[in-house]
Amino acid sequence: MTDTTSGTEKRRDVEVRQLFVEAYDILEPFFDPANQWAGHGHEHLAYRALHEHFPKLSGDQIFIIVDAARRVFAAGGKPAP
């Protein structure tokens, strides 16, 4: 996120930001209502899938990416490259 008034970067974890677009492509199906079973989402599996693709990420980093991906999906957007 860039502060529009000063133009400074607010993000602190550059590694997570660099992986986000790729991670979003992995996570998107877990948030899609078309993939629900009996009205239940698969969000809980998103954490496991992300950890399998990026085993070096910490639990906190995985949580941050999944949470951000959930918000981007809910807003109907796509992550900026």
Stockholm file with secondary structure:
# STOCKHOLM 1.0

chainA/1-81         MTDTTSGTEKRRDVEVRQLFVEAYDILEPFFDPANQWAGHGHEHLAYRALHEHFPKLSGDQIFIIVDAARRVFAAGGKPAP
#=GR chainA/1-81 SS CBCTTTCCBCCCCHHHHHHHHHHHHHHHHHHCGGGCBTTBCCHHHHHHHHHHHCTTSCHHHHHHHHHHHHHHHHTTCCCCC
#=GC SS_cons        CBCTTTCCBCCCCHHHHHHHHHHHHHHHHHHCGGGCBTTBCCHHHHHHHHHHHCTTSCHHHHHHHHHHHHHHHHTTCCCCC
//
